[in-house]
Amino acid sequence: MAEATESNQVHAIDIEAQISDSMNKKGGFITLFFITGTLSGVMLSGFGWLANLIVYLVEELNVESINAAQISNVVHGSMNMLPILAAILADSFFGNFFVVAICSFISSLGMILLTFTAKLSSLKPSPCETGSSLCQTPSKLQLAILYVSMALASAGMGGSRYTLATMGANQLDTPKAKETFFNWFFFTIFATCIISSTALVYVEESISWGLGYGICFAANFLALAIFLSGFRFYRHDKPRGSPFTGLLRVVVAAVRKRKLVLSSTGEEYYHELDGTDKVVPATPKRSFRFLNRAALKTEGDIKSDGSIARPWKLCSSQHVEDLKSLIRLFPIWSSGIFLAIPIAIQSSISVIQALSMDRHLGSKFKIPAASIVVVILISSSIFVALFDRLLLPAWQKLTGHPLTLLQQIGIGHVINVLSMVISALVESKRLKAVHDHHLEAQNKAIVPMLVWWLFPQLVVVGIGDALHFPGHVALYYQEFPASLRSTATSMVSLVVGIAFYVSTAMVDLIRNVTGWLPENINNGRLDNLYWVLVTAGALNFTYFVVCAKLYKYQNIEKGVDTTTSSFDI
């Protein structure tokens, strides 16, 4: 009988091994065709309508320019908050495939509605008369349909792009192959965003908004079809449960044991290897000592086999240290929010500025206002390559040591402040041209000043983006606990999302307190807004330097020296 039982167990193990081998045969580079194709369609569709949203709201729906910028900021914020939600749903409940498929389907519905708002006259107000300041505003029903369509359409790009990154990496086995995939992944994003910001924006403004949005829908639908057609080739991941539950357990257990006296003996704490090669310390670290109580063993906490009997009263010391790592990173992460706020404001305000400037290229071609944002994308793409292949290696040869991640982010802070200074000076020049030609009272008047004047500030923004965004991603991926590595890259998206919301509130506050941002920006003081951002950026940089000076790297990679300050300028 015992032999039969043992035979059944061996047979079951063999079946599991065969299933595992079968699963491992799936994936590989063939799946990247489907994943990259899906990403191309999703980004082409999402950025195709999002890049030109402000112009659409102003020219087709008669929304005031500053209000249009605020709506755009909210949409951007929501879209950048979605990756975190998508990551939690994929890791905890549904898996990557299901999340990408559902998000892409929902966004297809949104694109259908958005196309209807452009094609059907009943879904938008009557056009404004040229030069008139009295325009019919959209009705509540028209706005409701518009907001629903934007919310649905946002789900595609927001819920899919980072989930596709994780899913693509899961199809490959070697670190080198994954690194190559990530390079092509971001190249695909930049390339499709450039196409959307130029070709699609031109179609929308010069030919037909309905045709442009129809192309966006077709791209989204094609992306969904490509993604589903690769189903049998994918290596499907299984939901593993949310890693945030373990972190929450640490807080709950520490609170429940708050009256216990901490021990200095390692045996009094519960240690459990999490499957990695990490060496668990004998005792939890002394920083944030209150949390150490979560790993302090008491009677009844542990089963006879050594496992945890009461998971909401006892956690492993590794879970405690994981939570401490996140707490240490929080100040640096929070500085990223105030770093992204000026970028969020500038991305929308620059489009409004472009609408009031001379955008002609020659006698016949007119640059679409929304297309100027592509300058940031091109600048970022070029300087990411330059920093990676030329400038950072040259720095290492000259100084004998590489830039740390915190130094890289800090330089990005400085460049970001510089871009705001340039923006303020250019806007002052634009307002001088307005006054010289007496255009203050004319609504939507075109200032005799070429839109090229906006390019330097956008190029500088791109240079800063090429430093601080990759720096933040690398820092979070390196310093986050191993169980949260898949969430680490989404933290930058969360920063950007919060920044768009905060920038919306900030602009509203300035509008209500000052007279700098009227509906007609030719009669305002937009330059003062930029000077406020310069001041805020300088203060935020000071805050970042203090946080970086106090921070010590936890997970050392690539030879980072921990004996010196983490931000040794």
N, C-alpha and C positions, 0 to 999 in steps of 0.2 A: 504493500500500500504506500509506504514511504517512497519506494522507488518510482511508483507511478506518479505520485505528487511531484517528485523532483523532476521527472521527465516532462510533466506538463509545464512546470515553471521554466525549464530550459527552452521548451517549444515556444512559450509565450515571449521569452526574451529574444529568441530568434526572429519571431514575427515582428517585434518592435524594432529590431535592428534592420530588418528588411524594409520596413516602412520608413525608418530614418534614412537609409541609403537611397530609397526612392525619392524622398523629399530633397536630399542633397543633390540629386541629379538634375533637379529643376534649377532654374535661375541661369546664371552665366551671362555672357555679353549679349546673347541674342535678345534677352529681355530689355536691354537698354534701348533698343530701337523703339519698343512700345512705350517705355517710360519717358524717353526724351521727346518722342512724338506727342505724347500726352501733354508734357510740360509746355512744348511749343504752342500747342493749340490753346491751352489754358491761359498762358501769359499773353498771347496775341489777342485773345478775346477780352481778358480782364483789363489789360493795360490799354487796349484799343478804345474802350469807352471811358475808362478812368482818367487817362491822360488829358482828355478833352472835356472833362465834366464841367469845369468852370465856364468855359466858352459856351457849352450847350445850355447851361442854366441861364446865363446872361442873355444870349442872343435868341434862344428859342423859347424860353419860359419866362423871360422878362424879370428874372430874379436880380436884385441889387448885387453889384459886384462883390462887396464885402460879405454879404450873406451867402453868395455863391461860394466864396472861398471858405466860409465857415462850414457849409454843408460838405464841401470837398474834404475838409479836415476830419469831420466826423466819419465820413465814409472810409477815408484812409485809416483812421484810428480803429474802426471796427474790423476792417480787413486785416490789420496787423495784430489784432487780439485773437482772431480765429485760429491761427496756428497752434497756440497753446491748448485751446479747447480740442482741436483736432488731434493733437498729440496724446492728450489724456484719453480721449475716446478710443484711439487706435491702440494704445498700449494696454488699456485696462479692459476694454469690452469687445471691440469689433475687429481689430486688425487693420492694417494699412489699406488693403485692397478695398474693403467695404467703405471705408471713410472717403477715399478718393472717388470711388464710383458714385456714391450718394451726393457728395459735394458738387461733382461735375454735372450730375443730372439736375440738381436744384438750380445751379447757375444757368443752365440751358433755359429753364423756365423763366428766370429773371431776364435773360437776354431777349426772349420773345416779347415779354411785357415792355422792355425798354425800347425795342424796335417799334412797337405799337405807339408809344408816346411820341416817337419821331415821325411816324407815317400818318397817324390819324389826327386831324385838326381838332376833333372833339376832346382830345387828351392834352391840349396845350392852349394857352391864351392866344388872342389875336396878336399879330406882329406889331411892334412899336413903329410909330411914324418916325421917319428920319429927323433927328434933331429935337424930337419932343421928349420932354421929361415926364409926361403923363402917359404911362403905359399900363395896360391891363395886367393885373397880377394873376397868377394861377389860382384856380378855385381849390377848395379843400379836397374835393374828390380827385382833381388832377394831381395835387401834391401827394395824396395818399397812394395813388397808383404809381407815381414816380418813386416814392420812398420804398414801396414794396418791391418794385422791380430792381432798385439798386441793392436792397438788402439781399435778395435772392442771387443776383449776379455776383455780389461780393463773395458769396460762399465758395464759388469755384476757385478763384485765385487764393483767397485767404485760407481755405481748408485743405487745398490740394498741394501747394508748392512745396512746403517743408515735409509733408507726409510723403510726397513723391521722392524727396531726397533720401529719407530714411529707407523707404521701400527699395530704391535703386541700390543703395549701399548693401542692403540685406541680400541682394542677388549675387554678390561677389564674395570671394573668399579671402583674398590677400589684401593687406593694407595698401600695397602699391596700386592694385586695381581699383580700390575704393578711392584713393587719392586722385587717380585719373578721372574717375567718374565725377567726383565733386568739381574738378576743374571744368569739365565739359558741361556739367549741370549749370554752373554759374555763367559760363559763356553763353549757353542757350538762353538763359534769362536776360542777359544784357542784349543779345542779338535780337530777340523777339520784342523787347521793350523799345529798342531803337526803331525797328520796323513799325511798331504800333504808333510811336510818337511822330513818325514822319509820314509814311505812306497812308496809313489808316486815318490819321488826323487830316491829311490833305483831302482824302475822299470825303470825309464827313463835312468839312467846311466848304470845299470847292465844288463838289458834285451833289451829294445828298447825305443828310444825316441818317435817313432811313437805310440807304445802301451801306453806309459805313457800319451801322449797328447790325445790319443783316449779315455782313461779313464776319463780324464778331460772333454772332450766333452760330454761323456755319463753322467757324474755327472751334468753338466750344463743343459743338455736336460731333465734329470730326475727332476731336481729342478724346471724347468719351468712347466713340466707336473704336479707335485705335487701342485705348486702354483695355476695353473689354475683350478685344480680339486676342490679347496676349495672355488671357487667363490661364491656359493650360501650360504655359511656359514659366509662369512665376513661381518663385519659392515663397509660399504663403507662411507668414508669421502667425504665431498663436498669441492671443492676448495674455499678458503675464500678470495683470493686476497693477494697480496704480502704485508707483513708488512713493507718492505723496502720503499714502496711508501710513507707511512706516515712520515717516517724519512726524506726522500728527500724533502717532502713538507715543513718540518720545516726549512731546509736550504734555500729553495727558498723564503719562506715567510719572513724569517729574513733578507735576502739580499734586498728584495723589500721594506722592512720597515726600512732600515738601518738609515734613516734620522730622524725617530721618536724619541722623548724623552721618555725614560722608566719611567713608573709610579710606585710608591710605594703602590698604592691602589689595593687591590685584585680584586675589581669589574671591573677594567679596563682590566682585562685579561679574556680570554675565558676558561671556565672550562666545561669539559664534562666527565662524568663517563663512563668508558670503559667496564662496565659489571662485573668488579671484585669488591672485597670488600675493595679495597684500599681507603684510605682517601686522597682526592685531597687537596694539600696545598692551603692556601688562596692566596699566591703569589708564582710565580716561584722562585726557589732558586737563590742566588746571583752568584753562580759559572757559568762561561760561559754566562754572562749576555747578550751578543750580541744576543744569540738565543732566549731570552725572548721576543724579538720584534715579533716573529712569533705568539705568543699568545695574542698580544696587539690588542684590538678591535678598529676598525675604522669604519667610516660610510660606510654602504653598505656591510659589511662583514657577517652580520647575517640576516637570513630570519625572517619572522614574527613569525614562530613557534619555533625559538630559535636555529635552525640548521645552519650549516655553508653554506653561499651562495657562497663564493669564496675560495674553498679548497686550492688553491695554493697561497693564501694571508693571510689565517688565519688557525691556528692549535690550538688544545687544549693544555693547560698547561701540561697535562700528556704526550702528544707526545713530547713536548719540553724536559721534564725531562727524558723520555726514551732515547732520543738521547744523552743527557748529560751522562747518565749511560754508554753508549757504549764508549763515548770519555774518560771517566775516566778509563775504563778497557783497553783501547788500549795499554798503555805502558806495562802493565802486559802481555797482549796477545803477544805483539811484542817480549818480552823477551823469550817467548816460542819458537819462530822461531829459535833463536840462541841456545836455549837448544836442539832443535831437529836436528840441522845441524850435530853435531858430531855423533849422533846416525845414521843419514842417511849415512854419510860417512863410519862409522865403519861397518854397516850391509853389505855393498858391498865389502869393502876392506878386511874384515875378510874372505870372501869366496875366494878371490884371494890369500890371505896368505895360506889358507888351501890347495889350489891346489898345492902349492910348498912345503908342509910338509908331513911327514909320517902319513898317515891316516889309517894304518892297525890296526885292532882289532883282534889279534890272527894271525894265519898264512893264513887264507882264506878270512876273511871278511874285506872289506875296506869301511870305513865311507865315504859316499858321501860328497863332499865339501860343498854343499848347506845345508846339514842337520845340520851343526853346529849352524845355526841360531836358531834352535829349542831350544838350551840352553837358549836363552833369553826368549822364550815363557814359558818354564817350570819354569824358575826362577821367571818370572813375576806372573805366576799363583800361585805358592807356597807362594810368599811374599805378594800378594794381600790378600790371606786368613790369613796369619800370622799377617799382620798389622791390618786387620779388626777385627779379633777374639782374638788376644793375645797382640800384642805389643802396639797398640794405647790405648786399655782399660787399660793396665798396666801403661802406661805413665800417663793417667788421674788419676789413683789411687795414684800414687806416688806424682804427682805435685798438684793435686786438680783441675786441669782444662785441657780440651782437647787441642790437637794441632789445631790451626786454619788452614784453607785451605791454606793460604799464607805461613805459617810455613812448612806445609807438602810439598808444591811445592819447597820452599827454600832448604829443606833437599835433595830433589830430584836433585836440581842443584849441590849441593856439591858432591853427590854420582856420578853424571854424570862426573864431572871433575876428580874424583878419578879413574873412569873407563878408562879415556883417559891416565892418568899417567901410569896405569898398562899396557895399550896397547903399549905405547911408550917403556916401559922397556922390554916387551916381544919381540917386534920387534927388539930392539937392540940386544937381545940375539940371535934371529933368524939370523940377519945379521952377527953376530960374527961366528955362525956356518957355514954360507955361505963362509966367508973369510977363516976360518980354513980349509975348504975342497976345496977351490979354485973353487967355482961353479959360480963365477960372470959372466963369459962369456957364460955359458951354458943355452940356452933358455929352459924354462920349466923343469929345473933340480929340483929334489926332495931333499930337505934339510934333513939331518938325524936328525930331531927334531920332536918329537911327536906332533900331532895336539892338544893334551890335554892341551898344554901350552896356547892355546887361550881361554880355558874354563873360567878361573877366571875373565877375563875382561868382558866376555859375561854374566856371573852370576851377576856381579856388575851392568852392564847395566840393567838387568832385575829387580834388586832391586830398582834402580832409577826410572824405568818405573812404577813400582808398587806404587810409591809415587806421582810423578809429573803428570802423565797422569790422574789418577782418581781425583787428586786434581784440575787440570785445568777443567775437565768436571764438577765437583761439583760446582766450583766457578762460571763458566759461567752460569750454570743452575740456581744457586741461585741469581746471580747479574744481569742477563739479564732481560730486560723488559718482562712482562708476554706474550705479543704478539709475542715475539721472542724465547720462550722457546723451540720450536721444532727445531730451528736453532742453539741453544746454544751448543748442543752436537756435532754438525758438525764443530764447530769452531776449535776443536782440530785436526780434519782431515785436515782442511784448513791450520793450522800451519804446520803439517807434510808435506803437499803437497808443500807449499812454501819452506820449509827447504830443500826438495830434489832438487828443482830447484836452490836454492842458493848454495847448496853444489856442484852441478854440475859446476856452474860458478866458485866457489872457487877452485875446483880441477883443472879446466882448467887454471885459473890464475897462480896457483902454478906450473903447468907443463910448462907454457910458460916462467915464470920468473926464475925458478930454474931447476936443473937437478935431483930433488928428485924422480920423478915418470916416469921413462922410461918404455918401454913396458915390459922389463924384470925386475921385482921388485927386483930380487936378486942383480942387479947392481945399485939399487937406494938407497934412504934414506927415506923410509916410516916412520921411527921413528921421523924424523923431522916434518912430517905432523901432527903426533899425538901431538908433543910438541906445535905446532901452535894452535891446537885445545884446549890444556890445557890452554894456555894463553887466547885465545878467550873466553873459558868457564869461567875462573876466572873473566875476565872483565864483561862478561854478568851477572854473579852472583852479582857483585857489582852494576850493573845497576838495577837488579831485586830488591835488598835490598832497594835501594833508592826509587824505584817505590812503593814497598810494604809499606815502612814507610809512604809515603805520601797518600796512598790509605785508604779510610774509607768505610767500608761495607755499602751498601745501603739497601739491603733487608736482614734483620737479621733473621736467622733461627737457631734453636737448641741452643738458649741461647748465641750467640756470643756477647761479651761485646764490645760496641762501645766506651766506655769511655777511652780505652787504645789504644795504637798503634796497627794497624792491623798486624804488623810483629814484635812483641815484643820478641826479642831474649834474 
